[in-house]
Amino acid sequence: MVTGTNAFANASLILNKISSVLSILSFIISVTTIAAGYAGYRYITSPQFEAMMMEKVMEGVSKILPNQIDKKMPKVTGPMLPL
C-alpha cells in the first residue's frame, strides 16, 4: 500500500492524465461542431440548395394551383358594361 507523498504523487499523476484526455476530447468536439456549422451554412447558402428548394416548392404549388383556379373562375359571365 502506498502512503504519504507517494500516494499524493500517484493520484496527482492519474488526475493529470484524466484532465489531459478530457481537454483533448473537448477540443476535438469543439472543432467538429464549428466545422459542421460552417459546412451546413455553406450548403444552405449554395445555389444548388436554392434550386432544389424552389423545385420542391413549385411541385407543391403546381399540384394545388389548377384546383384553385377552377374554383375561382366563374362559369358564366354577365353582359358587358357600357363605357
CYANA upper distance limits for C-alpha pairs under 8 A (distance plus 0.5 A):
  2 VAL  CA      6 ASN  CA      6.75
  2 VAL  CA      7 ALA  CA      5.88
  3 THR  CA      7 ALA  CA      5.58
  3 THR  CA      8 PHE  CA      8.47
  4 GLY  CA      8 PHE  CA      7.15
  5 THR  CA      9 ALA  CA      6.66
  6 ASN  CA     10 ASN  CA      6.61
  7 ALA  CA     11 ALA  CA      6.63
  8 PHE  CA     12 SER  CA      6.49
  9 ALA  CA     13 LEU  CA      6.61
 10 ASN  CA     14 ILE  CA      6.79
 11 ALA  CA     15 LEU  CA      6.64
 12 SER  CA     16 ASN  CA      6.50
 13 LEU  CA     17 LYS  CA      6.78
 14 ILE  CA     18 ILE  CA      6.76
 15 LEU  CA     19 SER  CA      6.50
 16 ASN  CA     20 SER  CA      6.66
 17 LYS  CA     21 VAL  CA      6.76
 18 ILE  CA     22 LEU  CA      6.68
 19 SER  CA     23 SER  CA      6.63
 20 SER  CA     24 ILE  CA      6.76
 21 VAL  CA     25 LEU  CA      6.72
 22 LEU  CA     26 SER  CA      6.55
 23 SER  CA     27 PHE  CA      6.69
 24 ILE  CA     28 ILE  CA      6.76
 25 LEU  CA     29 ILE  CA      6.67
 26 SER  CA     30 SER  CA      6.64
 27 PHE  CA     31 VAL  CA      6.67
 28 ILE  CA     32 THR  CA      6.59
 29 ILE  CA     33 THR  CA      6.62
 30 SER  CA     34 ILE  CA      6.76
 31 VAL  CA     35 ALA  CA      6.58
 32 THR  CA     36 ALA  CA      6.54
 33 THR  CA     37 GLY  CA      6.64
 34 ILE  CA     38 TYR  CA      6.71
 35 ALA  CA     39 ALA  CA      6.61
 36 ALA  CA     40 GLY  CA      6.52
 37 GLY  CA     41 TYR  CA      6.62
 38 TYR  CA     42 ARG  CA      6.68
 39 ALA  CA     43 TYR  CA      6.65
 40 GLY  CA     44 ILE  CA      6.64
 41 TYR  CA     45 THR  CA      6.68
 42 ARG  CA     46 SER  CA      6.60
 43 TYR  CA     49 PHE  CA      7.18
 44 ILE  CA     49 PHE  CA      6.41
 44 ILE  CA     50 GLU  CA      8.10
 45 THR  CA     49 PHE  CA      7.51
 45 THR  CA     50 GLU  CA      7.88
 46 SER  CA     50 GLU  CA      7.09
 47 PRO  CA     51 ALA  CA      6.62
 48 GLN  CA     52 MET  CA      6.66
 49 PHE  CA     53 MET  CA      6.68
 50 GLU  CA     54 MET  CA      6.64
 51 ALA  CA     55 GLU  CA      6.64
 52 MET  CA     56 LYS  CA      6.90
 53 MET  CA     57 VAL  CA      6.69
 54 MET  CA     58 MET  CA      6.51
 55 GLU  CA     59 GLU  CA      6.70
 56 LYS  CA     60 GLY  CA      6.94
 57 VAL  CA     61 VAL  CA      6.67
 58 MET  CA     62 SER  CA      6.36
 59 GLU  CA     63 LYS  CA      6.93
 60 GLY  CA     64 ILE  CA      7.04
 61 VAL  CA     65 LEU  CA      6.19
 62 SER  CA     66 PRO  CA      7.46
 63 LYS  CA     67 ASN  CA      8.35
 64 ILE  CA     68 GLN  CA      7.06
 65 LEU  CA     69 ILE  CA      6.77
 66 PRO  CA     70 ASP  CA      6.92
 67 ASN  CA     71 LYS  CA      6.98
 68 GLN  CA     72 LYS  CA      6.86
 69 ILE  CA     73 MET  CA      6.62
